[in-house]
Amino acid sequence: MAKTLDDPTAEVTEVLQAFIRNACVNDGTPDSGGEVRSADLVTGYLEGSGLELEYYEPHPGRRSVLAKIEG
């Protein structure tokens, strides 16, 4: 996924399209969701940003990403 500040609208569109393609749907059961796909997308986008990334995975495949901004 390309990161560019030259065209923020295109960047946001690209990120949102990637999230939609992930088809991460939570039907309320512990095994639904597939959040790991979206967590991997967020991780890839934020890597190299200087933010501290932490992960929480209460169930396999149900990972969340926490990005900390110092200050």
Secondary structure by P-SEA (a helix, b strand, c coil): cccccccaaaaaaaaaaaaaaaccccccccccccaaaaaaaaaaaaccccbbbbbbbccccbbbbbbbbcc
